[in-house]
Amino acid sequence: MNPESNVLLLDMDGVVVDCEKHFLDTWRGRYPDEFYVPLEKRATFWLEGQYPTNCHERIRQILNEPGFFLGMPPMAGAVNAVEGLRLAGYELFICTRPMPSSDTMVGEKIQWIGRHLGAHMRQRMFVVTDKTLVRGAWLLDDKPDAEHGLVTPTWEHVLFNQPYNRQVLGKRRADWTNWQSVFPKLP
């Protein structure tokens, strides 16, 4: 048996953590009369891709603020699903990218995991810029091209459903309402 055959890597942003909603709520609260993209209309992975250039600096300021990441809510159903996956026999690890422009994000991600998923999960985190370097059977990630990196990944990229990745075809998809059909109980 392959040692990582039950290893499921979970991305944080847009999979476990509802960063899109938190960003939009923050943006609308600060700039109520400014242009915004409703969540269901998001069509690009990167936020700045749908916002006018004159908004980019303010977007970066929000994303880099101390406390911003720590204040994000979990995705609906994520906390229960993570526990369900653990009980179904999966070895779960968080596999997340740092944001080089933020001095506080990595620490806040670790704190967030402890608060929402338990202290034991803080020991099961990979913070890497290239997820292909991490071994596992699956990576549940919302980024359409998560499997592109330095090496051929050992994992299958399962796309977490988001409005901005609807156009991607040819990949298995999951969300927190259908995870049990995508990741059934292991023998």
C-alpha positions as CSV (number, residue, x, y, z in Angstrom):
1,M,0.0,0.0,0.0
2,N,1.3,3.4,-0.9
3,P,2.1,5.3,2.3
4,E,0.3,8.5,1.2
5,S,-2.8,6.6,-0.3
6,N,-5.0,8.1,2.4
7,V,-3.4,11.6,2.6
8,L,-5.8,14.4,1.7
9,L,-4.2,17.9,1.5
10,L,-6.7,20.7,2.1
11,D,-6.1,24.2,0.8
12,M,-7.2,27.0,3.2
13,D,-8.2,30.1,1.2
14,G,-11.4,29.4,-0.7
15,V,-11.7,25.9,0.6
16,V,-11.6,25.8,4.4
17,V,-11.7,29.6,4.9
18,D,-14.2,31.9,3.3
19,C,-11.8,34.6,2.2
20,E,-13.9,35.8,-0.7
21,K,-16.9,36.7,1.6
22,H,-14.6,38.2,4.2
23,F,-12.8,40.4,1.7
24,L,-16.1,41.5,0.1
25,D,-17.7,42.3,3.5
26,T,-14.6,44.3,4.4
27,W,-14.5,46.1,1.0
28,R,-18.2,47.0,1.1
29,G,-17.9,48.2,4.7
30,R,-15.0,50.5,3.9
31,Y,-15.9,51.6,0.4
32,P,-19.7,51.4,0.2
33,D,-19.9,53.5,-2.9
34,E,-17.0,51.9,-4.7
35,F,-17.1,49.2,-7.5
36,Y,-17.3,45.6,-6.3
37,V,-17.8,42.2,-7.7
38,P,-20.6,40.1,-6.1
39,L,-19.4,36.7,-5.0
40,E,-21.5,34.8,-7.6
41,K,-20.0,37.0,-10.4
42,R,-16.4,36.3,-9.5
43,A,-14.8,34.9,-12.7
44,T,-11.0,35.0,-12.1
45,F,-9.0,33.3,-9.4
46,W,-7.1,36.5,-8.5
47,L,-9.2,39.2,-6.9
48,E,-7.4,42.0,-8.7
49,G,-8.3,40.4,-12.1
50,Q,-11.8,41.8,-11.9
51,Y,-11.3,45.1,-10.2
52,P,-10.2,48.3,-11.9
53,T,-6.5,49.3,-11.5
54,N,-7.4,52.2,-9.2
55,C,-8.7,49.6,-6.6
56,H,-5.6,47.3,-6.6
57,E,-3.7,49.2,-3.9
58,R,-6.7,49.2,-1.5
59,I,-7.2,45.5,-2.2
60,R,-3.6,44.8,-1.2
61,Q,-3.9,46.9,1.9
62,I,-7.0,45.0,3.1
63,L,-5.4,41.6,2.4
64,N,-2.1,42.6,4.2
65,E,-3.7,44.1,7.3
66,P,-2.8,42.4,10.6
67,G,-5.8,40.5,11.8
68,F,-7.5,40.3,8.4
69,F,-6.9,36.6,7.9
70,L,-7.6,35.7,11.5
71,G,-11.1,37.3,11.3
72,M,-12.2,35.2,8.3
73,P,-15.1,32.8,8.8
74,P,-14.9,29.1,7.9
75,M,-16.5,28.0,4.7
76,A,-20.1,26.8,5.3
77,G,-19.8,23.2,6.3
78,A,-16.0,23.0,6.3
79,V,-15.4,22.4,10.0
80,N,-17.9,19.5,10.2
81,A,-16.6,18.1,6.9
82,V,-13.0,18.1,8.0
83,E,-14.0,16.1,11.1
84,G,-16.0,13.8,8.9
85,L,-13.1,13.2,6.6
86,R,-10.9,12.4,9.6
87,L,-13.4,9.9,10.9
88,A,-13.7,8.4,7.4
89,G,-10.0,7.5,7.7
90,Y,-8.2,10.3,5.8
91,E,-4.9,11.7,7.0
92,L,-5.6,15.4,6.7
93,F,-3.0,18.1,6.2
94,I,-3.5,21.8,5.5
95,C,-1.5,22.8,2.4
96,T,-1.6,26.6,1.9
97,R,0.4,29.3,0.2
98,P,1.9,32.2,2.0
99,M,1.3,35.7,0.8
100,P,4.8,37.2,0.6
101,S,3.5,40.7,1.0
102,S,1.9,40.0,4.4
103,D,4.0,40.0,7.5
104,T,1.3,38.4,9.6
105,M,-0.6,35.9,7.4
106,V,1.3,32.7,8.2
107,G,1.0,33.2,11.9
108,E,-2.7,34.1,11.5
109,K,-3.3,31.0,9.5
110,I,-1.7,28.8,12.2
111,Q,-3.9,30.6,14.8
112,W,-7.0,30.2,12.6
113,I,-6.5,26.5,12.3
114,G,-6.1,26.1,16.1
115,R,-9.3,28.1,16.7
116,H,-11.5,26.4,14.1
117,L,-10.0,22.9,13.5
118,G,-8.2,22.2,16.8
119,A,-4.7,22.5,18.1
120,H,-3.8,19.1,16.6
121,M,-4.3,20.4,13.1
122,R,-1.7,23.2,13.7
123,Q,0.9,20.4,13.6
124,R,-0.4,19.2,10.2
125,M,0.3,22.3,8.1
126,F,2.4,22.8,5.0
127,V,3.0,26.5,4.1
128,V,4.6,26.4,0.7
129,T,4.7,28.4,-2.5
130,D,4.7,25.3,-4.6
131,K,2.2,22.6,-3.5
132,T,3.6,20.1,-6.0
133,L,6.4,19.6,-3.6
134,V,4.0,18.1,-1.0
135,R,3.2,14.4,-1.2
136,G,-0.4,13.1,-0.9
137,A,-3.1,11.3,-2.7
138,W,-5.4,14.3,-3.3
139,L,-5.2,18.1,-3.0
140,L,-8.6,19.8,-2.6
141,D,-8.0,23.3,-3.9
142,D,-10.0,26.1,-5.6
143,K,-7.1,27.3,-7.7
144,P,-7.8,26.0,-11.3
145,D,-4.1,25.3,-12.0
146,A,-2.9,24.1,-8.6
147,E,-1.0,21.2,-10.1
148,H,1.5,23.4,-12.0
149,G,4.8,23.6,-10.2
150,L,8.4,22.4,-10.1
151,V,7.5,18.7,-10.1
152,T,4.7,16.4,-11.2
153,P,2.5,16.1,-8.1
154,T,1.8,12.8,-6.4
155,W,-1.7,14.0,-5.7
156,E,-4.8,14.3,-7.8
157,H,-6.1,17.9,-7.9
158,V,-9.8,17.8,-6.9
159,L,-11.2,21.3,-7.7
160,F,-13.2,22.9,-4.9
161,N,-16.2,24.5,-6.5
162,Q,-16.1,28.3,-6.7
163,P,-17.7,30.7,-9.1
164,Y,-14.3,31.6,-10.5
165,N,-13.4,28.1,-11.5
166,R,-16.7,27.0,-13.2
167,Q,-15.1,27.1,-16.6
168,V,-12.5,24.4,-15.7
169,L,-13.4,21.0,-17.2
170,G,-11.9,17.6,-16.8
171,K,-11.3,17.6,-13.1
172,R,-13.2,16.0,-10.3
173,R,-15.0,18.6,-8.2
174,A,-16.0,18.8,-4.6
175,D,-17.5,21.1,-2.0
176,W,-18.7,20.7,1.5
177,T,-22.1,19.5,0.5
178,N,-20.9,16.6,-1.7
179,W,-17.6,15.6,-0.1
180,Q,-18.8,12.2,0.9
181,S,-19.4,11.1,-2.7
182,V,-16.0,12.4,-3.8
183,F,-14.1,11.2,-0.8
184,P,-15.9,8.1,0.5
185,K,-15.0,6.2,3.7
186,L,-11.7,4.4,3.4
187,P,-11.4,0.7,4.0
